[in-house]
C-alpha cells in the first residue's frame, strides 16, 4: 500500500509537467503572466472567509457532540489543517492533526474530537455532492443540442455514481454498522434543534466560496466564465481533486480543467492556467495568514509563560 501511495503521488506530480507540454506552453505562460493583483487579493480574501466559515462549522459540529472549543482555537487549527491538506499526500493529514490537537485529556474526548472532524467533513462533502449533481444537470442547458444524447449518458453515469455511494453507505455492512452505531451523533449534528439549517447554510456558503475563487482564477487567466458555466464545470474540477493521486489535488484538478474549459469555448491552456491559479490562491490564502495566526499564538503563549516566570 505504501508503494502504491508513492506511485500515485509521483504520477500526480508528473502529470503537471506533462500537461504543460501537452497544451501550448506559450499560451499558458501568457495566461499566467497577466494576472491582475486585484484578482489575487480578492481571491485570497474569499479564502479567509472560507476558512472562517469552515472553522465555525467544525466548532458547531463539535459542540453538538459535547466537545466544545473556543472560536479562536477552531480557526487556528483549521488554518493548520488546511496547510497540511494542501501540501501533504492523501489530503486528510490536516484533518487527522485537527482531530488529535483538539482532543482533550478527559475520557472519550479523542472519540468526540475525531467524530467532530469526520462529520464536519461529511457536511461539506454532502453539499459538494449536491453541487456536482446540479452541475451535471446544467450541462443539458449549456452545451449544444447535438451533444445532448452523450450528455444524458454522462448524467446517468454521474447519478449512478451518486446512487452507488448512497447504496454503499447503507448496504455495505461496516458502513451500515457505523451509521447505526453513530446514529445519535448524526442526529445531533444534522437534525436536532434545526441543526440541518445551520449545517446546510454554512456548507452552501463554503462550497460557493470554492466556486467563487475558481471563477476569479479563470477570469485572471483570461477566460471569464458565465455563472451557469461556472457551476457546470468547476464542481467537476474540484471533484477530480478527490482522485488519490498527487498532493493536495494538484495534477488531477489541472487535467480536468484542461479538458473541460474547451467545452465553453476556451483553450486547454486557459483551463490549465485557471486551475493553477486556483491552487496558488488557495495555498497562499491558507498558508500566509495561517503562519501569522500561529506566530501570534506562539508569541502570546511565550509572553504568558514569561509572565508566570516573573
Secondary structure, DSSP 8 states (H G I E B T S, - for coil): -HHHHHHHHHHHHHHHHHHHHHS-HHHHHHHHHT--HHHHHHHHHHHHHHHHHHHHHHHHHHHHTT----HHHHHHHHHHHHHHHHHSTTS-HHHHHHHHHH--SSTTHHHHHHHHHHHHHHHHHHHHHHHHHHHHHHHHHHS-GGGHHHHHHHHHHHHHHHHHHHHHHHHSHHHHHHHHHTHHHHHHHHTGGGHHHHHHHHHHHHHHHHHHHHHHHHHHTT----HHHHHHHHHHHHHHTTSS-SSTTTTHHHHHHHHHGGGGT--HHHHHHHHHHHHHHHHHHHHHHHHHHHHHHHHHHHHHHHHHH-
